[in-house]
């Protein structure tokens, strides 16, 4: 069983994950990750975080295109603007 994996973080880019703790439930296995942009610091994730793929995901070594997602605040502002103005910005 392999213990080293290539992963990608939405903010820190490509890195390496090392399986450091097997758990009874496989989804709870613990990985220690290092990313170049973290400058020597380590972060820890469970297998389920990689499988969900929101913040960090399994990688084949090539960065995947990141799509711009709206923050919750931007979504809320758009909803309020749509409620009061009808969906179109005033100055457009």
N, C-alpha and C positions, 0 to 999 in steps of 0.2 A: 504494500500500500504506500502510495506516494505521500510525502509529508510537506512538500514545497509546492506552492501554487502561484501563478501569476494572477493578480487582481488589479482592479482599477477603482479609484475613488473619484467621485464627481468633482472634488476640489483639488486633490493632491496628485491626480494622474495615476500612472502605472506604478505598481509596487509588488512586493512579495509577501505572501501569507504562509506562515508555518503552523501546522497543526500541533498544538501543544497539550491539548487535553481532550481525550475521548470521553464522551458522556453516554449515559444509558440511552437517551434519545439522540439519534444522530444529528437532528437539527440543532441541538444545543452544544455540539462540539465547539471548542474554543480555539480561535486562531489569533496569533500575534502577527501584526502587519507592520511593515516598514515601507515608507514612501519617501522618495528623494526630497520632496518639498517639505516634509516634516522635520528635516535636518536632525536626524539621530533619535528623535522621539519615536515611541511605539504606540500603536493603537490596537485595541482588541475588539474582535467581533465574533459572534456566533455564526455557525453555518447558515442559519435561517436568514441572516442579514444579507449574505451573498446571494442566496437563492431568490429573495424578494427583489433585489437589484435596485433599490431606491437610492441609497447613499453609496454603496460599494457593491461591486459585482465581479464575477469570474471573468477573466480576460484571456484572449489568445495572444496577447502581447502587442496588439495594435490598438491604439486609442479609438474608442467609438465616438461617433459624432454626438455631441451633446446638444440637445434641443433646449431652447430657452423656455423655461416654465415660469409661469407667473407665481409670485409669492401670494400668500393668503391675503396680505394687505392689498396687493394690486387687484386681486379678484374681488375683494370687498369694495374697493373704490370703484371698480367697473360696475358692480351691481348697484351701488348707490347712485352713480352717475346715470345708469340706465333707468333707474326708477324715477329720478327727477327730470331727466332731460330726454329720455326716450332712446337711449343707447348711443347717441352720437355726441362727441365732444362739442362744446359750444364754439370753440374757435376753429373748427375744421371747415 
